């Protein structure tokens, strides 16, 4: 599962490179993904996730357990 956030489900978007002469060629806008390890105290173990920076901020705010629970309910969590 390359270039997809495991928490939010963010994926690459498509668009155009536009030159000075207004020539358009296809390009992709990639999400800012980071591979990060998180400790889950309830299960007493570490997990490694590929998450967007927005997801890291959300995890810092709400906690890893709550975020994983929400992502499972939403159907975006893959691990």
matplotlib code that plots the C-alpha trace (Angstrom):
import matplotlib.pyplot as plt

x = [0.0, 2.3, 1.7, -1.5, -1.9, -3.0, -5.0, -6.7, -6.6, -5.0, -3.8, -2.0, -4.0, -3.5, -3.1, -1.1, 2.4, 1.7, 4.6, 5.1, 3.8, 0.7, 1.7, 0.1, 1.6, 0.2, 1.7, 0.9, 0.6, 1.8, 0.7, 3.4, 3.8, 6.2, 6.9, 6.6, 6.5, 3.8, 3.5, 0.1, 0.0, -3.1, -1.5, 2.0, 3.5, 4.9, 3.4, 4.9, 2.5, 2.9, 1.0, 0.5, 1.8, -1.9, -2.5, 0.6, -0.8, -4.2, -2.5, -0.6, -4.0, -6.3, -4.0, -3.1, -5.7, -8.6, -7.4, -6.9, -10.4, -11.9, -9.9, -11.2, -14.8, -14.2, -12.6, -9.2, -7.0, -4.8, -2.4]
y = [0.0, 2.7, 6.4, 6.0, 7.2, 4.3, 6.5, 9.2, 7.4, 10.3, 9.4, 11.2, 13.7, 14.5, 17.8, 19.6, 21.2, 24.4, 26.0, 29.6, 28.8, 27.3, 23.7, 21.2, 17.9, 15.5, 15.4, 14.0, 15.7, 13.3, 13.4, 14.2, 10.6, 9.6, 6.2, 6.4, 4.0, 4.5, 2.8, 1.4, 1.1, -1.0, -3.8, -3.0, -3.0, -0.8, -0.5, 1.1, 3.1, 5.1, 8.3, 11.8, 14.7, 15.7, 12.3, 12.7, 15.9, 14.2, 11.3, 13.8, 15.5, 12.6, 9.6, 6.6, 4.3, 6.7, 7.5, 3.8, 3.1, 5.9, 4.8, 1.2, 2.5, 4.6, 1.8, 3.5, 1.7, -1.0, -2.9]
z = [0.0, -1.2, -0.7, 1.3, 4.9, 7.0, 9.4, 7.2, 3.9, 2.1, -1.5, -4.3, -6.3, -10.0, -11.7, -14.4, -14.7, -16.5, -18.4, -19.2, -22.7, -21.1, -22.1, -19.7, -18.7, -16.0, -12.6, -9.2, -5.8, -3.1, 0.6, 3.1, 4.5, 7.3, 8.6, 12.4, 15.3, 18.0, 21.4, 22.3, 26.2, 26.3, 24.2, 25.5, 22.0, 19.3, 15.8, 12.7, 10.6, 7.4, 8.3, 7.0, 9.0, 9.7, 11.2, 13.4, 14.8, 15.4, 17.2, 19.4, 20.2, 20.8, 21.5, 19.3, 20.7, 20.0, 16.5, 15.6, 16.9, 14.8, 11.7, 12.1, 12.3, 9.2, 7.4, 6.6, 9.1, 7.5, 9.7]

ax = plt.figure().add_subplot(projection="3d")
ax.plot(x, y, z, "-o")
ax.set_aspect("equal")
plt.show()
